[in-house]
Amino acid sequence: MKDNLPLVSIGIPTYNRAKLLKRSIESLLSQDYENIEILISDNASTDNTQEVCQHYVQKDSRIKYVQHATNHGPGENFSYVLLNATGQF
């Protein structure tokens, strides 16, 4: 049934929000609609964002995580998730 539904891309641009990120990801994974991809773009966080994201990447194949080496600002971080989304919506 999942293959018949359009893929929905959900972008999460983030920077130093590890605690809030856990809550956001858990909320997305608990949704009824399953045909999703979650794109997390980490704008060179200095907290434990990477560890949080790696945990969820291992837990669910629908999650894709990219950690940028340098902070490019919020606009470019938002653009990254938009340009790399593969879903129909």
Secondary structure, DSSP 8 states (H G I E B T S, - for coil): -GGGS--EEEEEEESS-HHHHHHHHHHHHTSS---EEEEEEE-S-SSSHHHHHHHHHHH-TTEEEEE-SS---HHHHHHHHHHH--S--
